[in-house]
Amino acid sequence: MIIQTKTALSLGTAAFIGVAATTGAVAQDTPGAGTTIIMAQPTWDTGWFHTEIYVQLLEELGYNLGNTMTLDNPIFYQSVGYGDVTMWVDGWFPLHNTYRDSFEGSAEIVGAVATGGALEGYLVDKASADKFGIKTLDDFKRDEVKEAFDRNGDGKADLVACPPGWGCEINIEHHLDAYGLRDHINPIKAGYSASMADAVASYGAGESILFYTWTPNWTVNELVPGKDVVWIEVPRVDLPEALMGMADSATMAGVEGCVSDPCTLGFPASDIVPVVNTAFLNDNPAVRALLEQASIPLTAVFAQNAAMNAGDNDIQAQAAAWIKDNRATVDGWLEAARAAAQ
């Protein structure tokens, strides 16, 4: 009887050790198990693809992510500072420097989705640029230019601009005052995608168009710089006070399709970066490690944006396909994240 008891005890101990080892392995694979992340994404849909990639990577680490919240910039930066939202991967800096006071000290930038590849500026259809000799925004003070780009009959050139609350709206509004363009250019601030779709249709009908855009964005796939449109310059670099320290990066060499080289776009080149609540990061070193490792090639974002504009809106499937195609690289990021959690 004593032997049987010892045997049973030994078997029970072995079973317990086996369960504990298995549980430990699972915990190491999914350090985020039991933890919820409230992910946000911006109102511009060109950022949703890489957001979904990060969502799926975090889910592989065991984190629980519900529906991603779509927020305007000011609301996100306030919310991540308060901890009401955990993070997003769509910070544009230095463009979003104007929001730093909303989150510094309670949230932080970690890693980069893409470094220095986010360009911004103004474009004109190439035919009109050639016909009227348009080189800078100052050319829109000329009556014949304004008339050609006036689509609503108010005597001003129509510019597809940015909706209220976007970082680019602040810069565009600053430019209109700095360059004395209020009486010459009418900024259209309706939904960007709808406004650009209308501009593309107008271009197809042979009309003159002026628009703001950024990269990565489907617009530069639909209207190719150097072929269909050209980047034009600002008269001089003049930025909001919070961005003037980045004035040198508002002029860039090698911008394909610009009227000059180097090209004075008037917007500093931005990094696309994650912004995350600091308290959450301190409790979740796996997330910090993942964000420090991961990045998404702009070519992949360009390709997805073009597909989305053509009608393929299954972003979850697109993100899953990208992860599958880059499995070895992704696994390296996840291994680093799991190691950081141990």
C-alpha positions in Angstrom: 0.0 0.0 0.0 2.8 2.4 0.9 4.5 1.6 -2.4 1.3 2.2 -4.3 0.8 5.6 -2.5 4.3 6.7 -3.4 3.8 5.6 -7.0 0.6 7.5 -7.2 2.2 10.6 -5.7 5.1 10.4 -8.1 2.8 10.1 -11.1 0.7 13.0 -9.8 3.8 15.1 -9.3 5.1 14.3 -12.8 1.7 15.2 -14.2 1.7 18.5 -12.3 5.2 19.3 -13.6 4.2 18.5 -17.1 1.1 20.8 -16.9 3.2 23.6 -15.3 5.8 23.3 -18.1 3.2 23.4 -20.8 1.5 26.4 -19.1 4.9 28.2 -18.9 5.5 27.6 -22.6 2.1 29.0 -23.5 2.8 32.0 -21.3 6.1 32.6 -23.0 4.4 32.4 -26.5 1.5 34.6 -25.5 2.8 37.2 -22.9 -0.2 39.4 -23.6 -2.8 36.8 -22.6 -5.5 38.4 -20.4 -4.5 42.0 -21.4 -6.6 44.2 -23.6 -5.3 46.8 -26.0 -7.6 49.6 -27.2 -6.1 50.3 -30.6 -7.0 53.5 -32.6 -6.5 54.4 -36.2 -6.8 57.8 -38.0 -9.7 59.1 -40.1 -7.5 58.8 -43.2 -7.9 55.2 -44.5 -4.4 55.1 -46.1 -3.1 54.2 -42.5 -5.5 51.4 -41.9 -3.5 48.7 -43.6 -0.4 49.0 -41.4 -2.6 49.4 -38.4 -4.2 46.1 -39.1 -0.8 44.4 -39.5 0.2 45.6 -36.0 -3.2 44.4 -34.6 -2.6 40.9 -35.9 0.9 40.8 -34.6 -0.2 41.9 -31.1 -2.9 39.2 -31.3 -0.2 36.6 -32.0 1.4 37.7 -28.7 -1.9 36.9 -27.0 -3.3 40.4 -26.5 -7.0 41.0 -26.8 -7.9 43.6 -29.4 -11.5 44.5 -30.0 -12.7 46.8 -32.7 -10.2 49.4 -33.7 -11.4 53.0 -32.9 -11.3 55.6 -35.7 -10.3 58.9 -34.2 -9.4 62.5 -35.2 -5.9 63.6 -34.2 -6.8 65.8 -31.2 -9.1 63.2 -29.7 -6.5 60.4 -30.0 -3.6 62.4 -28.5 -5.7 63.5 -25.5 -7.1 60.0 -25.1 -3.8 58.2 -25.2 -2.4 60.6 -22.7 -5.3 59.9 -20.3 -5.0 56.2 -20.9 -8.5 55.9 -22.4 -6.9 54.6 -25.6 -3.8 52.4 -25.5 -2.1 53.3 -28.8 -2.0 53.9 -32.5 0.7 53.4 -35.2 -0.2 56.5 -37.1 1.7 59.3 -35.5 3.2 61.7 -38.1 6.2 63.6 -36.6 7.1 66.4 -36.8 3.7 67.1 -38.5 1.9 66.2 -35.2 4.3 68.2 -33.0 1.4 70.6 -32.3 -0.3 67.8 -30.3 2.7 67.0 -28.1 1.4 69.0 -25.1 -1.6 66.6 -25.1 0.4 63.5 -24.4 4.0 64.1 -23.4 4.8 62.7 -20.0 2.0 60.1 -20.2 2.5 58.6 -23.7 5.5 58.3 -25.9 6.7 57.5 -29.4 8.2 54.0 -29.8 9.9 52.7 -32.9 8.8 53.6 -36.4 6.5 52.2 -39.0 8.4 54.1 -41.7 11.2 56.6 -41.3 11.4 59.8 -43.4 9.2 58.4 -46.2 6.1 60.4 -45.5 6.1 63.4 -48.0 3.5 66.1 -48.2 2.8 68.9 -50.6 0.7 70.4 -53.4 0.2 69.0 -56.8 -1.2 70.4 -60.1 -2.2 68.5 -63.2 0.8 68.5 -65.5 -1.1 69.9 -68.5 -2.1 73.0 -66.6 1.4 73.4 -65.0 2.9 73.4 -68.5 0.3 75.6 -70.1 0.4 78.3 -67.4 4.0 77.9 -66.3 3.0 77.0 -62.7 5.9 76.5 -60.4 4.8 77.7 -56.9 1.7 78.6 -55.0 2.4 82.2 -55.8 1.3 81.5 -59.4 -2.3 81.1 -58.1 -2.4 84.9 -57.6 -2.5 85.3 -61.4 -6.0 85.8 -62.8 -5.8 83.4 -65.6 -4.6 80.6 -63.3 -7.3 81.3 -60.7 -9.9 81.2 -63.5 -8.7 77.8 -64.8 -8.8 76.2 -61.3 -12.1 77.8 -60.2 -14.6 75.0 -60.2 -17.3 76.7 -58.1 -17.4 80.2 -59.6 -16.2 82.1 -56.5 -13.2 83.7 -58.3 -10.7 81.6 -56.4 -8.7 78.5 -57.4 -10.1 75.4 -55.6 -7.7 73.4 -53.6 -8.5 69.9 -52.2 -7.2 70.4 -48.7 -7.6 68.6 -45.4 -10.7 68.1 -43.1 -10.7 70.0 -39.8 -8.7 68.3 -37.1 -6.0 66.8 -39.4 -2.4 67.9 -38.8 -2.1 69.0 -42.5 -5.1 71.4 -42.0 -3.0 73.4 -39.6 -0.1 73.7 -42.0 -2.3 74.5 -45.0 -4.1 77.2 -43.1 -0.8 78.6 -42.0 0.4 78.7 -45.7 -2.7 80.5 -46.9 -1.9 83.3 -44.5 1.9 83.2 -44.8 1.8 83.5 -48.6 -1.1 85.9 -48.8 -3.4 83.4 -50.6 -6.7 83.9 -48.8 -8.1 86.0 -51.7 -6.8 83.6 -54.3 -7.3 80.0 -53.1 -10.4 78.3 -51.8 -9.5 75.3 -49.5 -12.0 72.4 -49.8 -12.2 70.8 -46.3 -14.9 68.1 -47.0 -14.1 64.4 -46.7 -10.7 63.9 -48.3 -11.4 60.7 -50.2 -14.6 62.0 -51.7 -13.0 65.3 -52.6 -10.0 63.6 -54.2 -12.4 61.2 -56.1 -14.1 64.3 -57.5 -10.7 65.8 -58.4 -9.7 62.6 -60.2 -12.9 62.6 -62.2 -12.4 66.3 -63.1 -8.9 65.5 -64.3 -10.3 62.7 -66.4 -12.6 65.2 -68.0 -9.7 67.4 -68.9 -10.2 70.0 -66.1 -7.4 71.7 -64.1 -6.9 70.4 -60.5 -4.9 71.5 -57.5 -4.7 69.3 -54.5 -2.7 68.5 -51.3 -1.6 65.0 -50.7 0.8 62.9 -48.7 2.7 59.6 -49.2 1.9 56.8 -48.9 -1.5 57.5 -50.5 -3.5 56.0 -53.3 -3.6 59.5 -55.0 0.0 59.1 -56.3 -0.9 55.8 -57.8 -4.0 57.2 -59.5 -2.3 60.4 -60.6 1.4 59.7 -61.1 3.8 62.6 -60.3 5.8 63.5 -63.4 3.3 61.9 -65.7 -0.2 63.0 -64.8 0.6 65.7 -62.1 3.6 67.6 -60.8 4.6 68.6 -57.3 4.8 72.4 -57.1 6.8 74.4 -54.6 5.9 76.9 -51.9 7.4 80.4 -52.4 9.6 79.9 -49.3 9.6 77.6 -46.3 7.2 79.1 -43.7 5.9 76.7 -41.0 3.9 77.0 -37.8 6.1 77.9 -34.9 6.1 74.3 -33.5 7.6 73.0 -36.8 10.1 75.7 -37.7 13.0 73.7 -36.2 12.4 71.3 -39.0 12.5 73.9 -41.8 15.6 72.4 -43.5 13.7 69.1 -44.1 10.9 70.9 -45.9 13.2 71.0 -49.0 14.2 67.6 -50.4 16.3 66.4 -53.3 15.2 63.7 -55.7 11.4 64.2 -55.4 10.1 62.5 -58.5 7.7 64.6 -60.5 8.6 68.0 -58.8 9.0 71.1 -60.9 12.5 71.6 -59.4 15.2 69.7 -57.8 15.7 70.1 -54.9 12.0 70.6 -54.3 10.7 73.0 -51.7 7.5 71.2 -50.7 6.9 73.3 -47.7 6.2 70.4 -45.3 8.9 68.6 -43.3 9.3 64.9 -44.2 7.7 63.0 -41.5 8.3 59.7 -39.7 5.2 57.4 -39.3 5.4 56.2 -35.7 3.5 54.4 -32.9 2.4 56.5 -30.0 1.6 54.5 -26.9 0.5 55.1 -23.3 3.6 55.0 -21.1 2.0 53.2 -18.2 0.9 50.4 -20.5 4.3 50.1 -22.0 5.9 49.8 -18.6 3.6 46.9 -17.8 4.1 45.3 -21.2 7.7 45.1 -22.3 6.7 42.7 -25.1 4.8 45.5 -26.8 7.7 47.9 -26.5 10.1 45.3 -28.0 7.7 44.6 -30.9 7.3 48.2 -31.7 11.0 48.8 -31.6 11.6 45.9 -34.1 8.7 46.2 -36.5 8.4 48.4 -39.6 6.4 48.2 -42.8 7.9 49.0 -46.3 6.2 52.0 -47.9 6.0 50.0 -51.1 3.7 47.5 -49.4 1.5 50.4 -48.2 1.4 51.9 -51.7 0.3 48.6 -53.2 -2.4 48.1 -50.6 -3.7 51.7 -51.0 -3.9 51.2 -54.8 -5.8 47.9 -54.3 -8.2 49.6 -51.8 -8.8 52.4 -54.2 -9.6 49.9 -56.9 -12.3 48.3 -54.6 -10.5 45.7 -52.5 -11.6 46.7 -49.0 -10.7 43.5 -47.1 -8.0 45.0 -45.1 -7.8 42.1 -42.6 -7.1 39.7 -45.5 -4.6 42.0 -47.0 -2.7 42.4 -43.7 -2.8 38.6 -43.1 -1.4 38.0 -46.6 1.4 40.5 -46.0 2.3 38.7 -42.7 2.3 35.4 -44.4 4.5 36.6 -47.2 7.0 38.0 -44.6 6.7 35.3 -42.0 10.4 34.9 -41.3 10.9 38.6 -40.7 7.7 38.8 -38.6 8.7 35.7 -36.5 12.0 37.5 -35.7 10.0 40.5 -34.3 7.7 38.2 -32.3 10.7 36.3 -30.8 12.2 39.6 -29.7 9.0 40.6 -28.1 8.6 37.3 -26.3 12.1 37.4 -25.0 11.6 40.9 -23.6 8.6 39.6 -21.6 10.6 36.9 -19.8 
